[in-house]
Amino acid sequence: MYLKNIRLLQFKNYPKAEVQFSKDINCFVGLNGSGKTNLLDAIHYLCLTKSAINGLDNLNIQHEKDFFTVSGDFDLEGKSMEIRCVFESGKKKQLLQNGKAIDKMSEHIGLLPVVIIAPDDTQLITDGSEERRRFFDNMLCQMHKEYLDQMVRYQHFLKQRNALIKQFTETGKWNSDFIEPYDREIIQLSKSIAEKRKSFIKEYEPILKEYYDIISGNQEAITITYETLCLNENFEEEFKSISQKDFIMKRTNMGIHKDDFVFEINGYPIKKFGSQGQQKSFVIALKLAQFQIFQAHKKTKPILLLDDIFDKLDDGRIEKLMKLVADHQFGQLFITDARPERSKEILEKIDSEINFFLIEKGKVSAWNQ
């Protein structure tokens, strides 16, 4: 699978652009703020129908405009597919596959697997549990439609239950009969989703360790622990026993939305005891393991987006990462860098078809210096 081209209209700082890509390596160079990351984000839109940066579609429309369009042609094992994403302020986002409108965005998720490695990825380690849940849930949703469907259902019932709890606090009375149907759904879905998460970590962790050893040079031992109450034998009773706490706090305080994934290095939390270098190595290993597991499940190499990665890694880690690229472990690769000469020096050592593009204030041109 690879992306043959992309067309942008009023997307972020691009009034209009059209770019043809190499099926191997594509490098976007230019000054900071020129639009390199925005181009990666447009690719992310085509794959996952959403931005990797801005949660609100409105924020991705060019200033003083009222809509954007992102479209591109993919090669899927020899078959061409055009993906077109259109968003207009105040209207529902549209997605079209070969000109046919897709009713639910969830139907598109998983068709075009993508992995992005970005400068702020260390938030997976340093921020709260929500970031880690989102990372693993996004992965599982791309791989398993059943998991995606269950997550959509869970979020729906959680929202409804929380709204009902707020009504109870306004009246000053808890009604067990009214809330019981929501309890039943959330309990059942929590058990099922937690089992899938637990099973996935068993598959994912060995791959993570393998990549971490490559990047760090077998320096430390790392682990992931999935923390959940949803697989406790008496989870249902525990869930219902904290209704008073839910009433006081006006929200649901138990379920898979409270789980966490604990990252450790040599038996200690990497968040507290890992150096910056160790944390960077861990995050890159997380993403490369994501790539590997997508490839195994989807039977195709995902698109890999590397945003400003040369600027955030030391020479040793860059060398190890580029060795993986040179060994053709990845498929189509998109890279951004603010220093063109550095990119050229690093990438010209690799035996692949490489296209360089110069980005200047939302304009894209070939760069062959």
C-alpha positions, 0 to 999 in steps of 0.5 A: 500500500502506498499514497500516489499523490495528494491534493489540498484545497484550503487546508490549513496554510495551503490555498491549493496544492497537488503533489506526486509521491515516491512509493519509497521515501518522501522528504519535506524540507523548509523553514519551521512554520512553512507547512511541512507538518500540515502536509503530514497531517493531510495524509493522516486525514486521508487514512483516519478521517481526522487530524493528528494535531487538532481535534476540531475540524474547524481548526484545519480550514484555511483562515477566512475560508469556510471549507477544506478538501483533502484528496489522494489516490492510493495503490492498494495491492495494485488497485487504485482507490481515491479518498476524498475528505471534505469539511464545511463549517456548520456541516457534517464531514464527508468522506468518499471512496472512489466517489462513493460517500461513506455513511460512517467514518468508522467504516473507513478506519483500518483500511489505510493503516498509518503510524506517526512519530512526532516531537510531542510523542513523549506525552505518552509517557509524561501525561496522564492515563488518557493519552496512553489509553487513546494510543492503544485504543486507536491501534486496536480500532484500526486493527479490529472493527469489533473493538471499534464498534464496542468503543463507540457503544461504550462512549455512547452509554458512558455519556448517557449515564453521566448525563443521567447522574447529573439529573439525579444530582439536580433532583437530589435523588439516585434512581437505581431503576433508571440507571440499571440499563446503562450499568448493565451495558457499561459493565458488559462492555468494560469486561469485553474491552478489558479482555481485548486490551489484556490480550493485545498487550501480551502480543504487543510487548515482545515486539516493543522490547525487540525494538527498544533493544535495537534503538537503545543497544540492549541497555535496559529491560522494559515492561508494560503493565495493563492496570484495570479493575474491570477484570476483577471477579467482583467487578459488577458489585464494585461498580454498583457499590460506588454509586454514592461516589458517582452521585457526589462527583457527578460522573462514572468513576469505574470502567475501562475509561479509568484504566492505565498502561504503566511503562517501566524501565528496570522495574521503575516507572519510566515517567519518573526514573527514565532519562530523556534519552530513555524516554525517547527510545521508548516512544520510538519503540512504541511506534515501531512496534505499532507499525510491526503489529499493523503489518502483521494484522493488516497484511500490508506495510502502513504508511510511516510519518516521521515529523521533525524526528532528526531534530529530536534524536541524537546521532546514535538513535538516528543511525539505528532508525535509518538502518531499519529504513535501509533494511527496507523494514518499512514501506512508504515513508514521509519525513519532515526536516527544517535542515535540507542538507542534513536530510540529504546527507542521511537519506542518500545513504539509503538505496531507495527512490527518494523525492525531496520537496521544498515547502515555502509558505504553503507552496510545494516544489521539487527540491533537487539541490 
